[in-house]
């Protein structure tokens, strides 16, 4: 709940038994939790058949009784948010929105097999969990991500060539999945960096970047799960004393960028209340 790490699980149908099987897979991978928060069935309102089935499943008293008794046997408390209050689940809904917004855009009208879809969701989870939360000097990469709290180190992906220029009809069985992953990365990570660069109206002042600040550099054509981390070496203020550009030091050299192309990372030594998430 603090780091907003995301785990995507693909299921074949919307039944209580399949739900419990997915939960067992989650616990086997991530470990047993003490408490689970979830939506209430009445929060799912829509015309689509899948949403109606989900609503019927979660609002079923039999489903609630079976899940509650199964979790209670393992010492897990299941907490349902109140009916008609979807904003109570905003913490996890904002993270799931990262996927729901861009996944249909990259898959389009393609029909994926179960194995293809499961592979794509697993890679998308890794991409989202690789995002930097804050700067720290205690790790090799000088930043903490949700992956550090899951596996103790940053998540990486297998290098693949850029497939964006190849027509979809010429892509192989697995190449099409990697092309979808690259498309998701390009759309999502640019949007994520934009949320870190929000400029409030001039009635509220924003602190200038200062020397030794650690920043994320907004670059195009970067591979999935690749984040450009740099340190501010020099600032270039204007006549109004507002910094317009900065000189950066990266692991490969030095560069100068306008402040519109950087986002300052918070330090882990400051009060950390969740850091940047998926909004």
C-alpha positions as CSV (number, residue, x, y, z in Angstrom):
1,X,0.0,0.0,0.0
2,X,3.0,2.3,0.5
3,X,4.9,1.5,-2.6
4,X,1.9,0.7,-4.8
5,X,3.5,-2.4,-6.2
6,X,1.2,-4.2,-8.7
7,X,0.6,-7.9,-9.3
8,X,-1.5,-8.9,-12.3
9,X,-3.1,-12.4,-12.4
10,X,-4.9,-13.8,-15.4
11,X,-7.8,-16.2,-14.8
12,X,-9.9,-18.3,-17.1
13,X,-13.3,-17.6,-15.6
14,X,-15.1,-15.8,-12.8
15,X,-15.9,-18.4,-10.2
16,X,-15.1,-18.8,-6.6
17,X,-12.8,-21.8,-7.2
18,X,-10.8,-19.9,-9.8
19,X,-10.6,-16.9,-7.6
20,X,-9.2,-19.0,-4.7
21,X,-6.7,-20.7,-7.1
22,X,-5.5,-17.2,-8.3
23,X,-5.1,-16.2,-4.6
24,X,-3.1,-19.3,-3.9
25,X,-0.8,-18.5,-6.8
26,X,-0.4,-15.0,-5.4
27,X,0.5,-16.2,-1.9
28,X,2.9,-18.8,-3.3
29,X,4.8,-16.0,-5.1
30,X,4.5,-13.1,-2.7
31,X,4.0,-14.8,0.6
32,X,1.0,-15.0,3.0
33,X,-0.5,-11.6,3.9
34,X,-2.3,-10.7,7.1
35,X,-5.1,-8.7,5.6
36,X,-6.7,-8.3,2.1
37,X,-8.7,-5.3,1.1
38,X,-11.0,-5.7,-2.0
39,X,-13.9,-4.0,-3.8
40,X,-17.5,-4.8,-3.0
41,X,-19.6,-6.4,-5.7
42,X,-21.9,-3.4,-6.0
43,X,-19.0,-1.2,-7.1
44,X,-18.9,-2.9,-10.5
45,X,-21.5,-1.2,-12.7
46,X,-21.4,-1.6,-16.4
47,X,-23.0,-3.2,-19.5
48,X,-20.2,-5.6,-20.3
49,X,-20.8,-9.2,-19.6
50,X,-17.5,-9.6,-17.8
51,X,-18.3,-6.7,-15.4
52,X,-21.8,-8.2,-14.7
53,X,-20.3,-11.6,-14.0
54,X,-17.8,-10.0,-11.6
55,X,-20.5,-8.1,-9.9
56,X,-22.6,-11.3,-9.4
57,X,-19.6,-13.1,-8.1
58,X,-18.4,-10.6,-5.6
59,X,-22.0,-9.8,-4.4
60,X,-22.8,-13.5,-3.9
61,X,-23.1,-14.4,-0.2
62,X,-21.9,-17.9,-1.0
63,X,-18.7,-16.5,-2.5
64,X,-18.1,-14.3,0.5
65,X,-18.7,-17.1,2.9
66,X,-16.4,-19.5,1.1
67,X,-13.6,-17.0,0.7
68,X,-13.9,-15.7,4.3
69,X,-13.8,-19.2,5.8
70,X,-10.9,-20.2,3.5
71,X,-8.8,-17.1,4.4
72,X,-9.7,-17.4,8.1
73,X,-8.3,-20.9,8.2
74,X,-4.9,-19.4,7.0
75,X,-5.1,-16.5,9.4
76,X,-5.9,-13.9,6.7
77,X,-8.5,-11.2,7.3
78,X,-10.6,-10.2,4.3
79,X,-11.9,-6.6,4.4
80,X,-14.5,-5.4,1.9
81,X,-14.9,-1.7,1.3
82,X,-18.4,-0.3,1.8
83,X,-20.9,-0.7,-1.0
84,X,-21.3,2.3,-3.3
85,X,-17.9,3.7,-2.2
86,X,-15.5,2.9,-5.0
87,X,-13.3,5.8,-3.9
88,X,-12.3,3.8,-0.9
89,X,-10.3,1.6,-3.2
90,X,-8.7,4.5,-5.0
91,X,-5.2,3.4,-3.8
92,X,-5.2,0.2,-5.8
93,X,-7.6,1.4,-8.6
94,X,-5.1,4.2,-9.5
95,X,-2.4,1.5,-10.0
96,X,-4.7,-0.8,-12.0
97,X,-5.6,2.2,-14.1
98,X,-2.0,2.2,-15.4
99,X,-2.8,-1.1,-17.2
100,X,-6.5,-0.6,-18.1
101,X,-5.8,2.6,-19.9
102,X,-3.0,1.5,-22.2
103,X,-3.4,-2.3,-22.5
104,X,-6.4,-2.0,-25.0
105,X,-4.4,0.6,-27.0
106,X,-1.5,-1.7,-27.6
107,X,-3.4,-5.0,-28.1
108,X,-6.0,-3.4,-30.5
109,X,-8.0,-6.1,-32.2
110,X,-5.5,-8.8,-31.7
111,X,-6.6,-12.1,-30.2
112,X,-4.1,-13.4,-27.8
113,X,-3.7,-16.9,-26.4
114,X,-3.8,-17.5,-22.6
115,X,0.0,-18.0,-22.6
116,X,0.6,-14.8,-24.6
117,X,-1.7,-12.7,-22.4
118,X,-0.1,-14.1,-19.2
119,X,3.4,-13.3,-20.5
120,X,2.4,-9.8,-21.5
121,X,0.7,-9.0,-18.1
122,X,3.8,-10.3,-16.3
123,X,6.1,-8.1,-18.3
124,X,3.8,-5.1,-17.8
125,X,3.8,-5.7,-14.0
126,X,7.6,-5.7,-14.1
127,X,7.7,-2.4,-16.1
128,X,5.3,-0.7,-13.6
129,X,7.2,-2.1,-10.6
130,X,10.5,-0.8,-11.9
131,X,9.5,2.9,-11.6
132,X,11.7,4.9,-9.2
133,X,10.0,6.0,-6.0
134,X,12.8,8.0,-4.3
135,X,16.5,8.6,-4.3
136,X,18.8,6.8,-1.9
137,X,22.5,6.3,-1.6
138,X,22.1,2.8,-0.1
139,X,21.6,0.9,-3.4
140,X,23.7,0.3,-6.5
141,X,21.3,2.2,-8.8
142,X,20.8,5.1,-6.2
143,X,17.0,4.8,-6.2
144,X,14.3,2.6,-4.7
145,X,11.5,1.1,-6.7
146,X,8.6,-1.3,-5.8
147,X,10.8,-4.1,-7.1
148,X,13.3,-3.5,-4.3
149,X,10.6,-4.3,-1.8
150,X,9.5,-7.4,-3.7
151,X,12.8,-9.1,-4.7
152,X,15.5,-6.9,-3.1
153,X,16.8,-5.5,-6.4
154,X,15.5,-3.6,-9.5
155,X,13.6,-5.5,-12.1
156,X,15.1,-5.8,-15.6
157,X,13.8,-7.1,-18.9
158,X,15.5,-9.2,-21.6
159,X,16.9,-6.9,-24.3
160,X,14.9,-6.9,-27.5
161,X,15.4,-4.9,-30.7
162,X,13.0,-2.1,-31.5
163,X,10.0,-3.6,-33.3
164,X,7.9,-0.4,-33.6
165,X,8.9,0.1,-37.3
166,X,7.9,-3.5,-38.3
167,X,4.4,-4.0,-39.6
168,X,2.2,-6.2,-37.3
169,X,1.6,-8.8,-40.1
170,X,5.4,-9.5,-40.3
171,X,5.9,-10.1,-36.6
172,X,6.2,-13.6,-35.3
173,X,4.2,-15.3,-32.5
174,X,6.3,-13.9,-29.7
175,X,7.6,-10.8,-31.4
176,X,4.0,-9.4,-31.4
177,X,3.9,-9.7,-27.6
178,X,7.3,-7.9,-27.3
179,X,6.0,-5.2,-29.7
180,X,3.0,-4.7,-27.5
181,X,5.2,-4.4,-24.4
182,X,7.3,-1.8,-26.1
183,X,4.2,0.1,-27.1
184,X,2.9,0.0,-23.6
185,X,6.2,1.2,-22.2
186,X,6.4,4.2,-24.6
187,X,2.9,5.3,-23.8
188,X,3.0,4.7,-20.0
189,X,6.4,5.9,-19.0
190,X,6.0,9.2,-20.9
191,X,2.7,9.7,-19.1
192,X,4.3,8.7,-15.7
193,X,7.1,11.2,-16.2
194,X,4.6,13.9,-17.0
195,X,2.8,13.3,-13.7
196,X,6.2,14.0,-12.0
197,X,6.6,17.3,-13.9
198,X,3.3,18.9,-13.0
199,X,3.5,22.7,-13.0
200,X,1.0,24.3,-10.6
201,X,-0.5,27.7,-11.4
202,X,1.8,30.7,-10.7
203,X,-0.1,31.3,-7.4
204,X,2.0,28.5,-5.9
205,X,5.8,28.6,-6.0
206,X,7.8,25.5,-7.0
207,X,11.3,25.0,-5.5
208,X,14.1,25.4,-8.1
209,X,16.2,22.3,-8.8
210,X,19.5,22.7,-6.9
211,X,23.0,21.3,-7.2
212,X,23.3,17.6,-6.2
213,X,19.6,16.9,-6.7
214,X,19.0,13.5,-8.3
215,X,16.6,13.6,-11.2
216,X,14.9,11.4,-13.8
217,X,15.7,12.5,-17.3
218,X,12.8,12.3,-19.9
219,X,14.2,10.6,-22.9
220,X,12.6,8.9,-25.9
221,X,13.4,5.5,-27.4
222,X,14.5,4.0,-24.1
223,X,14.0,0.2,-23.7
224,X,11.4,-1.1,-21.2
225,X,12.3,-0.8,-17.5
226,X,15.2,1.6,-18.3
227,X,15.3,4.8,-16.3
228,X,17.8,7.6,-16.9
229,X,19.1,8.8,-13.5
230,X,21.3,11.9,-13.3
231,X,22.7,14.3,-10.8
232,X,22.5,18.1,-11.1
233,X,25.9,19.6,-11.5
234,X,25.0,23.2,-12.4
235,X,21.9,25.3,-12.7
236,X,21.1,28.1,-15.2
237,X,18.7,30.6,-13.7
238,X,17.0,33.3,-15.7
239,X,16.7,37.0,-14.9
240,X,13.8,36.2,-12.5
241,X,16.1,33.8,-10.6
242,X,14.0,30.8,-11.7
243,X,16.0,27.9,-13.0
244,X,15.4,27.2,-16.7
245,X,18.0,24.6,-17.5
246,X,20.5,22.3,-15.7
247,X,23.7,20.6,-16.4
248,X,23.5,16.9,-15.5
249,X,26.1,14.2,-14.7
250,X,25.1,10.7,-15.9
251,X,26.9,7.3,-15.7
252,X,27.9,7.9,-19.4
253,X,28.9,11.5,-19.3
254,X,27.4,15.0,-19.0
255,X,24.4,16.7,-20.7
256,X,22.4,19.9,-20.5
257,X,18.6,19.7,-20.4
258,X,15.7,22.2,-19.8
259,X,13.7,21.6,-16.6
260,X,10.8,20.4,-18.7
261,X,12.8,17.3,-19.4
262,X,13.7,16.4,-15.8
263,X,11.8,15.4,-12.7
264,X,13.4,15.7,-9.2
265,X,13.3,12.5,-7.2
266,X,12.5,12.8,-3.5
267,X,15.2,11.6,-1.0
268,X,14.6,8.5,1.1
269,X,16.0,10.6,4.1
270,X,12.9,12.9,3.9
271,X,9.5,11.9,5.1
272,X,8.3,9.3,2.6
273,X,4.6,8.9,2.3
274,X,4.3,6.7,-0.8
275,X,6.3,8.7,-3.4
276,X,5.2,8.9,-7.0
277,X,2.5,6.4,-7.9
278,X,0.5,5.5,-10.9
279,X,-2.2,8.1,-11.2
